[in-house]
Amino acid sequence: LYDPELSSESSRVTYLIEKRGEVCKLAVTHELADAPKTAKHVSKDGWTLILSTLKTLLETGEPMPMPEQAT
């Protein structure tokens, strides 16, 4: 998920947790205003995996197995 070639690109991640009765809503914003279009494409897949893993942990109490790193 981490690409060292994009490490010099700046970005900002903010999150907001809102209580909604017995549940909550998590909103994540990843600002990539000055990053190249490739960074936006690469980071999208990373956030999908990260948030899916978090959701599984919160719902089941067990971490989701992580896929093997592609070589």
Secondary structure as the mmCIF struct_conf table of DSSP 4:
data_model
#
loop_
_struct_conf.conf_type_id
_struct_conf.id
_struct_conf.beg_label_comp_id
_struct_conf.beg_label_asym_id
_struct_conf.beg_label_seq_id
_struct_conf.end_label_comp_id
_struct_conf.end_label_asym_id
_struct_conf.end_label_seq_id
HELX_RH_3T_P HELX_RH_3T_P1 PRO A 4 LEU A 6
TURN_TY1_P TURN_TY1_P1 SER A 7 SER A 8
BEND BEND1 GLU A 9 GLU A 9
STRN STRN1 ARG A 12 ARG A 20
TURN_TY1_P TURN_TY1_P2 GLY A 21 GLU A 22
STRN STRN2 VAL A 23 GLU A 31
TURN_TY1_P TURN_TY1_P3 ALA A 33 ASP A 34
BEND BEND2 ALA A 35 ALA A 35
HELX_RH_AL_P HELX_RH_AL_P1 LYS A 37 THR A 60
BEND BEND3 GLY A 61 GLU A 62
HELX_LH_PP_P HELX_LH_PP_P1 PRO A 63 ALA A 70
#
